[in-house]
């Protein structure tokens, strides 16, 4: 689209394999364990990568999310907290 400002350009859509899901939680949290099961299942279906971050080991994550754990981020943006909705996560990864 010649002449369009970069502000109006759509970002390139990522494939599910290019997405990163992050679970922010803490050890001994049963909701975090439940969230991890959903994330492992859905990411496995899509071939998406996922990681787990311990809120007790990161001051910034603690400050941002302590009252919301578990928190799920997709490509660094907050997606869900407390309970992960499996279908909603699928839609987010599918684009």
PyMOL commands that set and color helices and strands:
alter all, ss='L'
color gray80, all
select helices_A, chain A and resi 6-8+16-18+30-46+55-57+59-68+86-94
alter helices_A, ss='H'
color red, helices_A
select strands_A, chain A and resi 20-25+49-54+71-74+77-81
alter strands_A, ss='S'
color yellow, strands_A
deselect
rebuild
show_as cartoon
